[in-house]
Amino acid sequence: MIESLTKLFAKGWMRTFTLRYYSADVEASWTFDDEGLVNPSLQIVYNRSLRINDEIHDENFWLYLSPQDAAAVGSVLTAWAESYGEKL
């Protein structure tokens, strides 16, 4: 899957995409936006609405990553997943 995503990014076909998660208590989305080629950075917007004791709590986070930052974060996330038996 990672190789397929890499090919789509390289061809410029997928500049922005969103992942969404829904459950009875949580609605979350992650939007990934490749902002440009001159000064490449990846913007990740995380939005979450969480229900705690029948109250809604909204959270919003913005991350901006250089290609080097994204590689470092990706390595850490991959290592964590592999420590629980996930294989890429």
Beta strands, then each sheet from edge to edge (+ up, - down):
strand 1: 16-22
strand 2: 26-34
strand 3: 42-52
strand 4: 55-65
sheet 1: 1+ 2- 3+ 4-
end
